[in-house]
Amino acid sequence: MAKLVQKEKITKKNTKRFGTLSLEKINYLIILAGGVVIVTGYIALSTHPWDNPIALTVAPVLLVLGYCVIIPFGIIFRKKKNEDDNTEQQLAGQS
């Protein structure tokens, strides 16, 4: 039984974390934009009278867009590395 515990400790030490979530400035800006859209949706939802077209159509669309599209996109988005940037760095390193 002691051997099993010892093996578990060894395997936990050697494991690497794959797929870590690293958010950059652009990710935070996209998430902030989603928050602004959500707040705008709630403001549109609270307009009087309750049966106006803005409260019944525009507000739910803004809320769904903010919660289901913009914020998840902000979490998932990664900046692509350009091949031009990589070649420039390689050329600078060779000089």
N, C-alpha and C positions, 0 to 999 in steps of 0.2 A: 504494500500500500504506500509506503514511503517513496518507492521508486516512481509511482504514478504522479505523485505531487511534484517530485523533482523534475520529471519530464515536462510537466505543464509549465513550470517556471522557466525552463530553458526555451521552450517554444514561444512563450510570450515575450521573452527578451529579443528574440531574433526576428519577430514579425515587424513588417514595415506598414505604415499607414498609407493606403492608396486612396486616391480620390478625395483628398482633403479639400475643404471648401475655403478658398481664399478670395475674399472680396476686395476689389480695388475701388478707387475713387468713382469710376464710371458706374459701378454696380450700386454704390450708395446713392448716386444721383438719380439713377433709374428708379430705385426703390422710393426715394423722396418724391419723384414725380408721380408714382403710384399713390402715395399718401395724399398728395395734393388732389389727385383725381377723386379719391375716395371721399375726402372732406368736401369737395365740390358736389359730389353726389348726395351726401347727407344734407348739405345746405339746400340743394334743389329739391330734395325729398320733403324738407320742412316748410316749403312755400305754401301760402294759403291762397285760395281754398284747396282742400286736399284733393279734389277731383280735377285739377287743371292738368293740361297735357305735359307740362314739365315734370310734375311730381309723379305722373303715371308712366311716362315713357323714358324721358331723358335721365332721370335719377337712377332707375334700376340699371340702365345701360352703363352709366358711369361707374356704378358700384361693381358690377360684374367685370367691367373692363379693368378696373383698378385691382380688385382682389384676384381675379382668375387669369389675367393676361400680363399686366405691367409688373406687378411685384414678383411673380414667378420668373418672368423674363429677366428681371434685375438680379435675381439670385443665380440663375443658370448662365447668364451671359459671360462669355470670356472673349477677351480681345485676341484677334488672330495676329500672329507674328507674320510680318511681310517677308518674303524672300529677299526683297531689295535691302531691307535692314540687315538681314543676316549676311548678305554678300558684302555690304559696306563694312560691317564689323570684322569680317574675315580679312578683307583687304587692309583695313587699318591695323590689324594684328600682324600682318605679314611685313609691313613696312618697318 
